[in-house]
Amino acid sequence: MESEKFLREALLEIEEWEKDQKSIWFWEKIGRIPFKILDKITPSFIQKKIGLMLDELGNFIQNGGNYLTNDKLIIKNVDNHYPDQKIQSINDIQQVPLSVMDHVSEELKKTRRNAATAQGATTGIGGIFTLAIDIPILLGMTLKTLQEIAITYGYDPSDRKERIFIVKCLQFTSADIVGKQAILNELSSYYKEENEPKEMIAQLQGWREVVYSYRDSFGWKKLFQMVPVAGIIFGAFTNRSMMHDIAETGIMLYRKRRIHERLNDMAKEE
């Protein structure tokens, strides 16, 4: 497989990416201003959709809800990219070279980003009322994308622990500087091969910020959808940007876990 030097260099790349996440904090704050201004005129049906998202995320953590993805399609995709070994299960993927995992996950990111772009443009046509459609579709798309990335790196999203990790990835994408650092600290238990991340369930009480950050991101959409053409363009742009950030977060954090596990295996063999 990979050498220890290669894995440690890859780990340094991920840690540099984690540091770079701090630079977007200012723009995140600005991006939430329009919604805070327009919050009082938000129709009740939009607020109800936000409440449903809270319930759906809770169901996803507990049992996967309606969002569990088809692992066979991802397994087949990895198998097509790695003819040296027959890949029939998620456990088989764990032995695949990191370069293959990276390639498949990058393809997934591109495909999902394009799908989110088209979906954002479509819901941008109908103005504020189509936001009620946009919210659950985008949530489902992000959850399925993160599950597919998990499988690509050899982790099973049918495991409740992995679904918690996925929601943590969503939290990380939505959080400010302080929140991002806290989440990275919380996820450190996953890299130490602990059977159950300590107090992870209690820490997940903050997952509601994921939903509210979705709500805040629709502030810009609401503002620009008052102009028909701008609503289409900005809907496509914001959905594309959101999906890119979420997929990138999933790739980096799952990649980090796989690297840590391989380094741990090397240490045990010495």
Residue pairs with C-beta under 8 A, 6 or more apart in sequence:
1 95
1 97
1 98
1 262
2 10
2 97
2 98
2 262
4 263
4 266
6 98
7 98
7 259
7 262
7 263
7 266
8 263
10 98
10 255
10 259
11 256
11 259
11 260
11 263
14 252
14 255
14 256
14 259
17 252
18 180
18 184
18 252
21 172
21 177
21 180
22 177
22 180
25 176
25 177
28 176
29 176
31 216
31 217
31 219
31 220
32 213
32 216
32 217
32 219
33 219
34 219
34 220
34 222
34 223
35 215
35 216
35 217
35 218
35 219
35 220
35 222
36 216
36 219
37 219
38 219
38 222
38 223
42 222
43 128
43 129
45 132
46 128
46 131
46 132
46 135
46 218
49 131
49 132
49 135
49 136
50 135
50 211
50 212
50 214
50 215
52 136
53 135
53 136
53 139
53 211
53 214
54 208
54 211
56 65
56 66
56 67
56 136
56 139
57 139
57 167
57 207
57 210
57 211
59 65
59 66
60 67
60 143
60 163
60 166
60 167
61 160
61 163
61 164
61 167
61 204
61 207
62 160
64 157
64 158
64 163
66 140
67 140
67 143
67 144
67 147
68 147
68 157
68 158
69 144
69 147
69 148
69 151
69 157
71 90
71 151
71 156
71 157
71 158
74 104
74 148
74 151
74 152
75 87
75 88
75 89
75 90
75 92
75 93
75 151
77 104
77 107
77 152
78 87
78 93
78 96
78 100
78 101
78 104
78 152
79 86
79 87
79 88
81 100
81 103
81 104
82 96
82 97
82 100
85 92
85 95
85 96
86 92
87 93
87 96
90 151
90 154
90 155
90 156
91 154
93 101
93 151
93 152
93 153
93 154
94 154
94 258
96 154
98 255
98 258
98 259
98 262
101 152
101 153
101 154
101 255
101 258
102 251
102 255
104 152
105 149
105 152
105 153
105 247
105 250
105 251
105 254
105 255
106 251
108 145
108 148
108 149
108 152
108 247
109 145
109 149
109 244
109 247
109 248
109 251
112 141
112 145
112 148
112 243
112 247
113 240
113 243
113 244
113 247
114 240
115 141
115 243
116 138
116 141
116 239
116 240
116 242
116 243
117 236
117 237
117 239
117 240
117 243
118 236
119 134
119 137
119 138
119 141
119 239
120 134
120 138
120 235
120 236
120 237
120 238
120 239
120 240
121 232
121 233
121 235
121 236
122 130
122 235
123 130
123 131
123 133
123 134
123 137
123 235
124 130
124 221
124 225
124 231
124 232
124 233
124 234
124 235
124 236
125 228
125 231
125 232
126 133
127 225
127 226
127 228
127 231
128 222
128 225
131 218
131 221
131 222
131 225
134 218
134 221
134 235
134 239
135 214
135 218
138 214
138 239
138 242
138 243
139 214
141 243
142 170
142 242
142 243
142 246
143 166
143 170
145 243
145 246
145 247
145 250
146 157
146 166
146 169
146 170
146 246
146 247
146 250
147 157
147 166
149 247
149 250
149 251
149 254
150 156
150 157
150 162
150 165
150 166
150 250
150 254
151 157
152 254
153 254
153 255
153 257
153 258
154 258
155 162
155 165
155 254
155 257
156 162
157 163
157 166
161 196
161 197
161 200
164 197
164 200
164 201
164 204
165 187
165 190
165 253
166 250
167 204
167 207
167 210
168 183
168 186
168 187
168 204
168 207
168 253
169 246
169 249
169 250
169 253
170 207
170 210
170 246
171 179
171 183
171 206
171 207
171 209
171 210
172 179
172 180
172 183
172 184
172 249
172 253
173 213
173 242
173 245
173 246
173 249
174 209
174 210
174 213
174 214
175 182
175 183
175 209
175 213
179 206
179 209
186 197
186 200
186 203
187 197
187 253
189 197
189 198
189 200
190 197
190 257
191 256
191 257
191 260
193 261
193 264
217 238
217 242
220 234
220 238
221 231
221 234
221 235
221 238
224 230
224 231
224 233
224 234
224 235
225 231
225 234
225 235
